[in-house]
Amino acid sequence: MITAIVMIDAATDSIGEVAEAVAALPGVSEVYSVAGDVDLVALVRVHEFDEIAEVIAGRINKVPGVVDTATHIAFRAHSRHDLEAAFSIGFESPDQ
């Protein structure tokens, strides 16, 4: 799985609408509104590198209200969160 972190600048009057539209796109797993230099951060997860261009240039950049994007490709995951979540599917803790 290839993960791209996409920083999105959106038109000020449509940040919420842009976030919802981006979140609904195939290949986008999460969208966060954030404080700082950008308005939104989207996580794109795809199986092939060619899909990154399709999702970002072909879909995200075409959402009305998207002003600019900057993309960072993740090389390696250092968090155990996703791995632990995947192995816990179907198992309930004794407290539940």
HUHU-V959489 format. One record per residue. N is the residue number from 1. SS is DSSP state (H for helix, E for strand, L for the rest). PSI is psi in whole degrees, -180 to 180 (none if undefined). BURIAL is + if it has 9 or more other C-alpha atoms within 8 Angstrom, else -. Layout:
BEGIN
N:SS:PSI:BURIAL
N:SS:PSI:BURIAL
END
This chain:
BEGIN
1:L:133:-
2:E:131:+
3:E:132:+
4:E:138:+
5:E:120:+
6:E:118:+
7:E:129:+
8:E:126:+
9:E:130:+
10:E:157:+
11:L:133:+
12:H:-37:-
13:H:3:-
14:H:26:+
15:H:-46:+
16:H:-44:-
17:H:-40:-
18:H:-45:+
19:H:-45:+
20:H:-42:-
21:H:-42:+
22:H:-43:+
23:H:-27:+
24:L:-7:-
25:L:140:+
26:L:136:-
27:L:-16:-
28:E:121:+
29:E:-32:+
30:E:150:-
31:E:132:+
32:E:135:-
33:E:137:-
34:L:161:-
35:L:150:-
36:L:-150:-
37:L:-17:-
38:L:167:+
39:L:-37:+
40:E:151:+
41:E:125:+
42:E:141:+
43:E:122:+
44:E:129:+
45:E:119:+
46:E:169:+
47:L:-27:-
48:L:147:-
49:H:-36:-
50:H:-28:-
51:H:-25:+
52:H:-47:+
53:H:-40:+
54:H:-45:+
55:H:-46:+
56:H:-59:+
57:L:-35:+
58:L:-22:+
59:L:-59:+
60:H:-49:+
61:H:-16:+
62:H:-3:-
63:L:127:+
64:L:131:-
65:L:-14:+
66:E:122:+
67:E:-42:+
68:E:155:-
69:E:154:+
70:E:131:-
71:E:137:-
72:E:130:-
73:E:130:-
74:L:131:+
75:L:-44:-
76:L:140:-
77:L:132:-
78:L:0:-
79:L:142:-
80:L:-5:-
81:H:-53:-
82:H:-41:-
83:H:-45:-
84:H:-39:-
85:H:-40:-
86:H:-39:-
87:H:-13:-
88:L:-1:-
89:L:127:-
90:L:-6:-
91:L:133:-
92:L:147:-
93:L:155:-
94:L:-21:-
95:L:-11:-
96:L:none:-
END
